Amino acid sequence: MAADRAGEMLAALGVRRPGVLAIYKALGAELDPRPLGDTLVKQGWSLALPAVEVEDGPLVFRGWKPGERLAHDLSGLPAPLASATELTPDLILVPLLAFDRAGGRLGQGGGHYDRTLAALREGPSPPPAVGFAYSGQEAPSLPREPHDQALDGILTEAGYIAARKDF
């Protein structure tokens, strides 16, 4: 499925070496990134999962391997233990409920990824943020508020969609 399209996405983003891939634990209708994560781990990537440490702050990404124990973070979502190493992702897979081709995203409504992407984009080399979805989750356009952060691309089972053309 989408894991088969990983090479297409990495090439489009100009990613030439393995690094840290931030994935997430899927909720409800979100596409599960574990198969893609498993594929990239075999290619030398490390995985990280997000954790909410401050209610209105950006996410923290901690190292994680399949099978390692998780605990509920401040928002009640499963996250790596507080003792896990904090990592800076080289690529972030972003969960969503709907997307548009301009990089618009409808999430679960907590604003955690918007705050995180805004903070990371203030740095010198922010990691690409790629929405991970089924192609059927595409909408013609989504409304945006000033705090909403656009995705750099979207990966679906049908292929990679570049939202930003400057990669």
C-alpha positions in Angstrom: 0.0 0.0 0.0 1.5 3.4 0.9 4.6 1.7 2.2 5.2 0.7 -1.5 5.3 4.4 -2.3 8.0 5.3 0.3 10.8 5.6 -2.3 8.7 7.9 -4.4 8.1 10.2 -1.4 11.7 10.2 -0.3 13.0 11.0 -3.8 10.5 13.9 -4.2 11.6 15.3 -0.8 15.3 15.0 -1.7 15.9 12.7 1.2 19.0 10.7 0.4 19.9 9.0 3.7 18.1 7.3 6.6 17.4 9.4 9.6 14.6 9.7 12.2 11.1 9.2 11.0 8.3 10.6 13.3 5.2 8.4 13.0 2.1 8.3 15.2 -0.3 5.9 16.8 -3.4 5.9 14.5 -6.7 7.0 16.0 -10.1 6.3 14.5 -10.0 6.9 10.7 -6.3 7.9 10.6 -4.2 5.7 8.3 -1.8 3.5 10.4 1.8 4.4 9.6 3.3 1.2 11.1 3.7 -0.7 7.8 5.6 2.3 6.3 7.6 2.7 9.5 8.5 -1.0 9.3 9.6 -0.6 5.7 11.8 2.4 6.5 13.3 0.7 9.6 14.6 -2.0 7.3 16.3 0.7 5.3 18.1 2.1 8.3 15.6 4.6 9.7 14.9 5.1 13.4 11.4 5.8 14.6 10.0 8.4 17.0 6.5 8.9 18.4 5.1 12.2 19.6 4.3 13.0 23.2 2.4 15.9 24.7 4.3 17.3 27.6 2.8 20.8 27.7 -0.9 21.2 26.9 -0.5 24.2 24.6 3.0 23.5 23.5 4.7 21.7 20.6 5.0 17.9 20.6 8.2 16.2 21.8 9.4 13.3 19.7 10.9 10.3 21.6 12.7 7.3 20.2 10.5 4.2 19.9 10.8 0.6 18.5 7.9 -1.6 17.8 7.0 -3.7 20.9 8.3 -1.1 23.4 6.0 -0.1 26.1 3.9 3.0 25.8 2.2 5.2 28.4 -0.4 7.8 28.2 0.9 11.3 27.8 -0.6 14.6 29.1 -3.4 14.4 26.5 -4.2 10.8 27.2 -2.6 9.4 24.0 -0.1 6.5 23.9 3.4 7.8 23.8 6.9 6.5 24.6 7.9 6.5 28.2 9.4 9.8 29.6 12.7 8.0 29.9 12.9 7.4 26.1 15.5 9.6 24.3 14.1 12.8 22.8 14.9 12.9 19.0 14.7 15.6 16.3 12.9 14.1 13.3 14.3 14.3 9.8 10.8 13.5 8.4 7.4 13.8 10.1 4.4 11.8 9.1 1.4 13.8 10.1 -2.0 12.2 10.9 -5.1 13.7 9.3 -8.8 13.2 8.6 -8.8 15.1 5.3 -6.4 16.9 3.1 -6.2 19.1 0.0 -3.5 19.3 -2.7 -2.4 22.7 -1.4 -1.2 21.1 1.8 -4.3 21.9 3.8 -5.1 19.4 6.6 -7.9 18.6 8.9 -6.7 16.9 12.0 -8.3 15.9 15.3 -8.5 19.5 16.5 -6.0 19.7 19.3 -3.5 21.9 17.3 -0.5 19.9 18.5 0.9 19.4 15.0 0.3 23.0 14.0 2.2 24.3 17.0 5.0 21.7 16.5 5.5 22.5 12.8 5.4 26.2 13.5 8.2 25.8 16.1 10.3 23.5 13.9 9.9 25.8 10.9 11.5 28.6 12.9 14.8 26.6 12.9 17.4 26.5 10.2 16.4 23.3 8.5 12.9 22.1 9.4 12.0 18.6 8.5 9.4 17.9 5.8 5.9 17.3 7.1 4.0 14.8 5.1 0.4 13.9 5.6 -0.4 10.2 5.6 -3.8 9.3 4.3 -6.0 7.3 2.0 -6.6 8.9 -1.3 -10.4 9.0 -0.5 -9.6 11.5 2.3 -8.8 14.2 -0.3 -11.1 17.2 -0.3 -11.2 19.9 -3.1 -10.1 22.5 -0.6 -10.1 23.0 3.1 -10.6 26.2 5.1 -7.4 27.5 6.8 -7.0 29.6 9.9 -3.9 31.8 10.5 -2.3 29.2 12.9 -2.8 26.3 10.5 0.5 24.9 9.1 0.5 23.6 5.5 1.9 20.1 4.8 4.8 19.8 2.5 3.2 16.8 0.8 0.8 13.9 1.2 1.5 10.2 0.8 -1.4 8.0 -0.1 -1.7 4.4 -1.5 -2.1 6.0 -4.9 1.2 8.0 -4.7 3.0 11.0 -3.4 1.4 14.5 -3.9 3.8 17.4 -3.6 2.1 20.4 -1.9 5.4 22.4 -1.8 7.3 22.5 -5.1 10.6 23.7 -3.6 11.9 20.4 -2.4 
